[in-house]
Amino acid sequence: MSVFRYKGSKVWTMDFLFHGQRIRESTGTRSKTLALKIEDKRRRALEEGAAGIRKRRQPLLLSVAADEWLDMKKATLAPRSVKIEQANLAHLLPELGRKLICDIESRELARYQQKRLDEDASPKTINLEVGTLRAILKCSGQWARLQPEVTMLPTRDDVGRAITTEEEAALLQACAQSRSRSLVPFVTLAIETGARYGTIRTLEWGNVDFENRCLKWSKDKTAAGTGRIVPLSQRAVAALSFWATHFPERKPKHYVFPAERYGAGGDEFSPKAYHVDPSKPIGSIKEAWEAARLRAARILKGETEGTHANTEAEPKEVIEPLACRFHDLRHTAVSRMLNAGVPLAKVAKIVGWSASTMVLMAKRYGHFSLNELRDAVEASATAKLKWGPRYFPRYPTQAQKRSALTDCKVWWTR
C-alpha cells in the first residue's frame, strides 16, 4: 500500500521506494483519493527529474521576466551596476514590457534602436540597454532565436583625448583657485596614475604607502584593476604628503578624500571647509570640476579676474570651458606612458587592463600628436643597424655578397 495513516492521525502519508531510497512524506490531506493522486504526481516528478526532463515554464511578460532576472542578479551585481540595469529597464519596459518574451522579434529591437537614436541617445547607451534585454532573454532561453538577426550599433573609439602640458598647467592652476581644497590632489593623482574617478574617490589612507612610494587601489571597474599596486611619481607623493597634513588624526580606514562641506568667511570671504566626515568618501567633484574647466579656459586665453567684467563698453565674451572630461586625464596618463616607450604590459598593469584587452585599450587610450609620431619615425630611421653575415641571404658567389654589402653601406651613409 503506497499511502497509509499513522495511528491517531487523519492525514494520509505516502510511502514508496524510488531508486532504492524510501520516500515517506505527508500528503497533507484527509482524502485517500486525493492522497493517491498526490503520491502519483510526486513519483512522476521524481522520475522526470531523474531522466533529465525539465518542465517548460509558461512564457512571461518581459516586465515580469525583468523583475525576476534583476532579483536574481542583485546578489552578485554591485550597487552601481544595479542602478545602471534599472536605468536601462526604464527605457526598455515602456516599449517592450507588455510583450511576452517569446513574441519579441528582431525587427522590434531594430525599431527600438532607431527610436532611441531619434531621441539623441548615444549608440553606447543603446547597446547597454540591448545588452540588458539580451541577459533577460538568455535567462529565459529566448535569445538564441534572435541572436543571428540582432546587430549592435557601432560606437566611437575617438571620444577621449590627451591634454597638452599647457592645458595641464592651466587646469591645475584653476583647480588651486577652487573652493574645494581636495580638487588639486584629486586631479594630480588622476594625471599621475591614470586611475578612474571612482577608484580615486574611494581610496583609503591604509592603502597609501609613503615609505615605498606606492598605493593599492581597492575595488575597480574590472577584476584586473581591483587590488592592483601602483607606484607613485614624485609629484604624486608630494601632493598626497601635503594633503595628509590636513588630517593629522587620520586612520587606515579613513578615506583620503573625505566628505566635507565648504563655506566662506572672514573679511576677504575666503573659502573654508567644515563638517568633515572621514568615514565617508567625497560625494562628487562635478561642480568644482566644471568651474575649474571654465577658469582653465580663461587662463589659456590670458585673462585675469578683472578682464571679463561685464560693462557696456566691453560686453562679456562667452568662453567655452576647456574641452576635457575627467576621464580624459586617464587618456593623458596612458598616452604619456606609451609615448615614453613604456612597454604595453607595464602600462596595462598600472592602469588595470586585462591581458585579453590591453591591445584594444592601448588603441583607444593612446593619443599622439603628429610631432610625436614624427619623432618615433625619426628615432627608427636613426637607429644603428647591426651589420653581419646573418642579415644577408646566401649568395652564389662572394663577389655578389660584397657588392650587396657595399650597396647597403652606400645607401646608409647618404
C-alpha positions in Angstrom: 0.0 0.0 0.0 1.5 3.3 -1.1 -0.4 5.6 1.3 -1.2 5.0 5.0 -2.3 6.8 8.1 -0.3 6.9 11.4 -2.2 5.7 14.4 -4.3 8.5 15.8 -3.8 10.7 12.6 -6.4 11.5 10.0 -3.9 12.7 7.4 -2.6 10.3 4.8 1.2 9.7 4.3 2.8 8.5 1.0 5.3 5.7 1.3 7.2 4.2 -1.7 10.7 3.3 -2.9 12.5 5.2 -5.6 15.9 4.0 -6.8 16.4 2.2 -3.5 15.5 5.3 -1.5 12.4 5.2 0.8 10.2 8.3 0.2 7.9 8.8 3.1 6.2 12.2 3.1 2.8 13.6 4.3 0.3 14.3 1.6 -1.4 17.0 3.8 -4.9 15.7 3.0 -7.5 13.5 4.7 -8.9 12.2 1.4 -7.4 8.9 0.3 -8.4 9.5 -3.3 -6.6 12.9 -3.3 -3.6 11.4 -1.4 -3.2 8.8 -4.1 -3.2 11.5 -6.8 -0.6 13.4 -4.8 1.6 10.3 -4.4 1.4 9.6 -8.2 2.3 13.2 -9.0 5.3 13.1 -6.6 6.5 9.8 -8.1 6.2 11.2 -11.6 8.1 14.3 -10.7 11.0 12.2 -9.3 11.1 10.1 -12.4 11.2 13.1 -14.8 13.9 14.7 -12.7 16.0 11.5 -12.8 15.5 11.4 -16.6 16.6 15.0 -17.0 13.2 16.2 -18.2 12.7 19.8 -17.3 9.2 21.2 -17.1 8.8 24.1 -19.5 7.7 27.3 -17.9 4.9 29.3 -19.4 6.1 32.4 -21.3 6.2 35.5 -19.2 5.7 39.2 -20.0 9.0 41.0 -20.4 8.2 43.2 -17.4 7.7 40.1 -15.2 10.8 38.3 -16.5 12.9 41.5 -16.0 11.8 41.7 -12.3 12.7 38.0 -11.7 16.1 38.5 -13.5 17.0 41.6 -11.6 16.1 40.0 -8.2 18.3 37.1 -9.1 21.3 39.3 -10.1 21.1 41.8 -7.2 23.2 39.4 -5.0 26.1 39.4 -7.5 25.9 42.9 -9.0 27.5 46.0 -7.5 25.0 48.7 -6.3 26.2 50.9 -9.1 25.6 48.1 -11.7 22.1 47.6 -10.3 21.3 51.2 -10.8 22.5 51.0 -14.4 20.4 48.0 -15.1 17.3 49.7 -13.6 18.0 52.8 -15.8 18.2 50.5 -18.9 14.9 48.8 -18.0 13.3 52.3 -17.5 13.7 52.7 -21.3 13.0 49.2 -22.4 9.9 48.4 -20.4 7.7 51.2 -21.8 8.3 49.9 -25.3 8.5 46.2 -24.9 7.4 45.5 -21.3 3.8 44.3 -22.2 5.1 41.7 -24.7 5.6 38.1 -24.0 9.3 37.2 -24.2 8.5 34.6 -26.8 6.8 37.2 -29.0 9.7 39.7 -29.1 11.2 39.7 -32.6 14.5 41.2 -34.0 12.6 43.8 -36.1 11.1 45.2 -32.9 14.6 45.5 -31.5 15.7 47.3 -34.6 12.7 49.7 -34.3 13.7 50.3 -30.6 17.3 51.1 -31.6 16.1 53.6 -34.2 13.6 55.2 -31.8 16.4 55.7 -29.2 18.7 57.2 -31.9 16.0 59.6 -32.8 15.9 60.6 -29.1 19.6 61.5 -29.4 20.7 58.6 -27.2 24.3 57.6 -27.8 25.0 54.2 -29.6 26.9 53.0 -26.5 23.9 53.7 -24.2 21.6 51.9 -26.6 23.9 48.9 -26.7 23.9 48.8 -22.9 20.1 48.7 -23.0 20.0 45.9 -25.6 22.6 44.1 -23.5 20.2 44.1 -20.6 17.4 42.8 -22.8 19.8 40.1 -24.1 20.6 39.0 -20.5 16.9 38.6 -19.7 16.2 36.7 -22.8 19.2 34.4 -22.3 17.9 33.6 -18.8 14.6 32.6 -20.4 16.1 30.7 -23.2 14.8 33.1 -25.9 17.9 34.8 -27.1 19.3 32.1 -29.4 16.5 32.6 -31.9 17.1 36.4 -32.1 20.9 36.5 -31.9 21.7 35.9 -35.7 19.5 38.9 -36.7 20.4 41.4 -33.9 23.2 43.9 -34.7 24.8 46.1 -32.1 25.3 49.8 -33.1 28.8 50.9 -34.0 30.4 53.0 -31.3 33.1 55.6 -31.4 36.6 55.0 -30.0 37.9 58.5 -30.6 35.9 60.3 -27.9 38.7 60.7 -25.4 41.8 62.9 -25.8 45.1 63.6 -24.1 45.5 67.2 -22.8 48.7 69.1 -23.5 51.2 70.2 -20.9 50.0 73.8 -21.3 46.4 72.7 -20.7 47.5 70.6 -17.7 49.3 73.6 -16.1 46.3 75.9 -16.7 43.9 73.2 -15.3 46.0 72.7 -12.1 46.2 76.4 -11.6 42.4 76.6 -12.0 42.0 73.8 -9.5 44.1 75.6 -7.0 41.7 78.6 -7.1 38.7 76.3 -6.3 36.8 76.4 -3.0 37.2 72.6 -3.0 40.6 72.0 -1.4 40.6 68.4 -2.5 40.4 69.2 -6.2 44.2 69.7 -6.7 45.4 66.4 -5.1 42.4 64.6 -6.7 43.3 65.8 -10.2 47.0 65.4 -9.7 46.5 61.7 -8.7 44.4 61.1 -11.8 47.0 62.5 -14.1 49.9 60.7 -12.5 48.3 57.3 -12.1 45.7 57.2 -14.8 43.1 55.9 -12.3 39.4 56.2 -12.7 37.3 58.7 -10.8 35.6 56.0 -8.7 38.8 54.3 -7.6 40.4 57.6 -6.5 37.2 58.7 -4.7 37.2 55.5 -2.5 40.9 55.4 -1.8 41.7 54.9 1.9 44.8 56.0 3.9 45.6 52.4 4.8 46.3 51.7 1.1 48.8 54.6 0.7 52.4 53.6 1.4 54.6 56.7 1.7 57.7 54.8 2.6 57.7 52.7 -0.6 56.0 55.4 -2.7 53.1 53.3 -3.9 49.4 52.7 -3.2 46.9 49.9 -3.6 43.7 50.6 -5.3 40.6 48.9 -3.8 37.6 47.9 -6.0 37.9 49.0 -9.6 35.6 48.7 -12.6 37.4 45.5 -13.8 38.7 42.4 -12.0 42.2 43.1 -13.4 42.2 46.6 -11.9 40.9 45.6 -8.5 43.6 45.4 -5.8 46.5 46.4 -8.1 49.6 48.1 -6.6 50.7 51.2 -8.4 54.0 53.2 -7.8 53.7 56.9 -7.3 55.7 59.6 -9.1 57.5 62.3 -7.1 54.7 64.8 -7.9 52.0 62.4 -6.7 53.9 61.7 -3.5 54.3 65.4 -2.9 50.6 66.1 -3.5 49.5 63.3 -1.2 52.0 64.2 1.5 50.8 67.8 1.6 47.2 66.6 1.6 47.9 64.3 4.5 48.9 67.3 6.6 45.3 68.3 6.7 44.4 65.1 8.5 46.8 64.6 11.4 44.4 62.2 13.2 43.8 60.0 10.1 43.2 56.3 10.5 43.8 53.5 7.9 40.1 53.1 7.3 39.6 56.8 6.7 39.1 58.0 3.1 41.8 60.0 1.5 39.2 62.3 0.1 36.5 62.5 2.8 33.1 64.0 2.5 33.2 67.7 3.6 31.2 70.9 3.1 32.6 74.2 2.1 31.7 77.8 3.0 33.3 81.2 3.1 34.1 83.5 5.9 36.3 86.4 7.0 36.6 89.9 5.6 38.0 88.5 2.3 35.3 85.9 2.1 37.9 83.1 1.8 36.6 79.5 1.4 36.6 77.3 4.5 36.0 73.5 4.8 33.7 72.3 7.6 31.8 69.2 8.7 34.5 66.8 7.6 33.4 63.1 7.8 36.5 60.9 7.1 34.3 57.7 7.3 32.5 58.6 4.1 34.1 59.3 0.7 33.6 62.6 -1.1 30.3 62.8 -2.8 31.0 64.5 -6.1 33.5 67.0 -7.5 31.4 67.7 -10.6 30.6 71.3 -9.7 34.1 72.2 -8.7 35.5 70.4 -11.8 33.2 72.3 -14.2 34.2 75.6 -12.7 37.9 74.7 -12.9 37.5 73.9 -16.6 36.0 77.3 -17.2 38.8 79.0 -15.3 41.4 77.0 -17.2 40.0 78.2 -20.5 40.3 81.8 -19.3 43.8 81.2 -18.1 44.8 79.8 -21.5 43.3 83.0 -23.1 45.5 85.1 -20.9 42.5 86.6 -19.0 42.6 87.6 -15.3 39.8 88.2 -12.9 39.3 91.7 -14.0 39.4 91.3 -17.7 36.0 89.7 -18.1 33.9 92.3 -16.3 30.5 92.9 -17.9 30.4 96.5 -18.9 28.5 98.4 -21.6 31.7 99.4 -23.4 33.1 95.9 -23.4 30.5 93.2 -23.4 31.4 90.0 -21.7 32.9 87.4 -24.1 31.4 84.0 -23.8 34.2 81.5 -23.2 33.7 77.8 -23.7 35.2 75.6 -20.9 38.3 73.6 -21.5 37.4 70.6 -23.7 38.4 68.0 -21.1 36.4 65.3 -19.4 37.7 64.0 -16.1 38.2 60.6 -17.8 40.5 62.4 -20.3 43.1 62.5 -17.5 43.3 58.8 -17.8 43.8 59.1 -21.5 46.5 61.6 -20.8 48.4 59.3 -18.4 48.2 56.3 -20.8 49.3 58.4 -23.8 52.3 59.8 -22.0 53.4 56.4 -20.8 53.1 54.9 -24.3 54.9 57.9 -25.8 57.7 57.5 -23.3 58.3 53.9 -24.5 56.8 52.1 -21.5 56.1 48.5 -22.5 52.4 47.8 -23.1 52.4 45.1 -20.4 53.6 47.5 -17.8 51.0 50.2 -18.8 48.3 47.5 -18.6 49.5 46.6 -15.1 49.4 50.2 -13.9 46.0 51.2 -15.3 44.3 47.9 -14.7 43.8 46.4 -18.1 43.3 42.7 -18.6 45.7 40.7 -20.8 43.0 40.0 -23.3 42.0 43.6 -23.9 45.2 45.6 -23.4 45.9 46.0 -27.1 42.4 47.2 -27.8 42.6 49.6 -24.8 46.0 50.9 -25.9 44.5 51.8 -29.3 41.6 53.6 -27.6 43.6 55.4 -25.0 46.7 56.2 -27.0 46.6 59.7 -28.4 49.7 61.1 -30.2 50.3 64.4 -32.0 51.9 64.5 -35.4 55.2 65.7 -33.9 55.2 62.8 -31.5 54.6 60.3 -34.4 57.3 62.1 -36.4 59.8 61.7 -33.5 59.0 58.0 -33.4 59.7 57.7 -37.2 63.0 59.6 -36.9 64.1 57.5 -33.9 63.5 54.4 -36.0 65.3 55.9 -39.0 68.4 56.9 -37.0 68.7 53.6 -35.1 72.0 51.8 -35.7 71.8 48.8 -38.0 73.8 45.8 -36.9 75.7 44.5 -39.9 76.7 40.9 -40.1 76.6 37.8 -42.2 73.3 36.7 -40.6 71.5 39.7 -42.0 72.2 38.7 -45.6 70.9 35.8 -47.6 73.3 33.3 -49.2 74.7 34.5 -52.4 76.0 32.2 -55.2 79.4 33.9 -55.1 81.5 36.0 -52.7 81.6 38.9 -55.3 77.8 39.2 -55.2 77.8 39.2 -51.4 80.5 42.0 -51.3 78.5 44.0 -53.9 75.3 43.8 -51.8 77.1 44.8 -48.6 78.7 47.8 -50.4 75.3 49.0 -51.8 73.7 48.9 -48.3 76.6 50.8 -46.7 76.5 53.5 -49.5 72.7 53.9 -49.0 73.0 54.1 -45.3 75.7 56.8 -45.3 73.8 59.1 -47.7 
